[in-house]
Amino acid sequence: MEYINEFHKEWIERTRKSIEEWKKHPPTREEVLEQQKRLDHQRAIIENKQQNNKGQ
């Protein structure tokens, strides 16, 4: 694979390593649900801020 620059090369290698780790140790259902709960909470905060900014 040809890399754009050194940063790109390092980013691709980190991503590959992460994927290999995830394959070895997939998250449990509880971990997935907890992560989704955090993401939903973050989305609600962002949407609330956007709505407040539109009202001003």
Contacts in CASP RR format, 6 or more apart in sequence:
PFRMAT RR
TARGET T0000
AUTHOR 0000-0000-0000
METHOD contacts of the structure
MODEL  1
MEYINEFHKEWIERTRKSIEEWKKHPPTREEVLEQQKRLDHQRAIIENKQ
QNNKGQ
1 12 0 8 1.000
3 9 0 8 1.000
3 12 0 8 1.000
27 35 0 8 1.000
END
